[in-house]
Amino acid sequence: MNMNRSTLNVLFALMVIVTIAPAVSAQQNARPAAAATMAANLPPNYVIGPDDVLGIVFFGDEALTGDVVVRPDGKISVPLLHDVQAAGLTPEALRDSLMKAGARYLESPNATVVVRQINSRKVFITGRVARSGPYVLTAPTTVLQLIALAGGLTDWAEEDQIVVMRTENGSQVRHKFNYKDVIGGKKLQQNIVLEPGDTIVVP
C-alpha cells in the first residue's frame, strides 16, 4: 500500500508541477527567495494586499519614488504623501490615488505602480506532506494541486481525514477532502479551489 501511495504521489506531483508550477511560488522555511512571486505572473485585475511589495515611480521626482511594503493595516508610507491606502485596490486604482494626492505637491504628477512581489495571497499546508509550509497563489489552485506541489502525502498520512480550514463570515469552517476518493474520480466536489488564508491539514 505504501508503494502504491508513493507512486501516485510522484505521478500527480509531476503532472501538476508541469501545468501550474510557474503560477505558484512555495514559501519554504520563510526563505525570501522562495517567498516572492514576481509581477510577471500578476493575474488580471490583481488586488493589492498586506505584505505585497510595490514599486512606486513618480517621474521627475525621486523623493516620491521607491519600493514600499504594504503594512498590515493595508496602507503604505510615501514621502510627502504620508499614509496612503493600498490594500483592496488594483495597481491602476492606487496609481490614480497617488496622482491625486501628489497633485498637492507636483504640477503635473505622473506615476506608475508595479507589484514587485506578491506576498498577500498565502495558503498553508501542514501535517503529513513532504514539504509543509506557506505557498503563494497567483492562479486558481485546487487542494489536490497544492498537495502535489507540497511533494505529496507521506506514507502514514490519513488520506481520508484531510480538511481545509477556511474563514467564512468570521468563523472557521472545515471542508473535508478525501485524497483517495478524489484521485479515483469520486467526490470531485471536495477538490475545491483554494482561497488566500486557507490551511490544509493532513493528519
Secondary structure, 3 states (H helix, E strand, C coil): CHHHHHHHHHHHHHHHHHHHHHHEEECHHHCHHHHCCEHHHCCCCCCCCCCCEEEEEECCCHHHCEEEECCCCCEEEECCCEEEECCCCCHHHHHHHHHHHHCCCCCCCCEEEEEEECCCCEEEEEECECCCEEEEECCCCEHHHHHHHCCCECCCCCCCCEEEEEEECCEEEEEEECHHHHHCCCCHHHCCECCCCCEEEEC
